[in-house]
């Protein structure tokens, strides 16, 4: 078991970040957590698809913020 004492004031941990990192590295509870790798949601544009994306973006920009007639109801 760890002999390190946790301060009563959690903000006191900001004064000694190395102690916090040492506790995290040796934590058995954190070691038991399930891990997974998360991938970013934005995918890079494929080289052949760059023109299609540019045309789509241009169409959106040209449309601007004009009100749509279907929203008036």
C-alpha positions, -999 to +999 in steps of 0.1 A: +000+000+000+010+036-005+022+056+024+016+089+008-010+111+025-036+129+004-039+165+014-073+176+028-073+205+003-072+192-033-057+225-045-026+217-024-019+191-050-011+219-075+019+228-055+035+193-060+026+180-095+055+154-094+039+138-063+006+136-082+023+120-112+040+095-090+007+085-074-009+081-108+019+059-121+017+036-091-021+034-087-035-001-088-070+012-094-060+031-125-040+001-137-072-020-137-092+005-159-101-007-194-082+012-221-090+020-256-076+041-284-099+069-296-095+081-331-103+117-342-137+121-359-124+143-387-108+122-414-083+136-438-096+143-473-084+117-498-062+132-526-089+123-552-117+138-532-102+173-526-120+188-555-154+174-544-149+188-509-139+222-522-170+224-545-193+214-516-177+241-493-180+267-520-217+259-525-223+262-487-205+295-486-224+309-516-257+300-500-249+321-470-274+327-442-304+333-465-337+322-448-352+290-461-390+292-471-396+259-453-386+273-419-413+300-420-441+276-411 
